[in-house]
């Protein structure tokens, strides 16, 4: 009975938070990913940074894990996601070169130019950030599942409160995830499915936590540090550089306002979750 409750609660928290985030964003709109409003990029950057610095890292450092080990994990995570991004750029650059070679060969055979096909992968450079945020999100969700399972093992009511708290504090964070994935995917439904699959990892964490709660609790701080490194990397290496544009005073104030709103949303809901 406890395992069934854990599975249902983690599914609701993991996937439900993604769909609530999508509804709040109006994901069904007709805007193309390439025309994503600057305010959503600002909101996403603020939400990701706040999730890392105001929620995950404090929780990791409140554990019995050593600060030195956690900082090493954070550093290794940042380097890993940098290398992941570089590998993705190299992969798309390789495809881009092959597309150009194919286009020129095709033009030579038929006497006319199809060179514009060589740009089919022109927007692939942000794919690395998409994979980084999905990897970090999956690790984060696995940790959430372990937390929910631990709460259920202690008391059914406490488990339900933990599941509702996880759902609430994940909503603003998943809004940031969806923004990043919509930039790296030409199909907004695919972006939503990918984030939902990452959210479903919460259930895997819950099941693992049910059977291995003692052992996984010791590793949880390191899960949190790895997840933090992915969110910090995506926010600072991908989102914020896109916001570094010369804007009017009014647009700059709006941009900063949305960044702060993302930080406030995550801080408030994370604080409420900890209060419970």
Beta strands, then each sheet from edge to edge (+ up, - down):
end
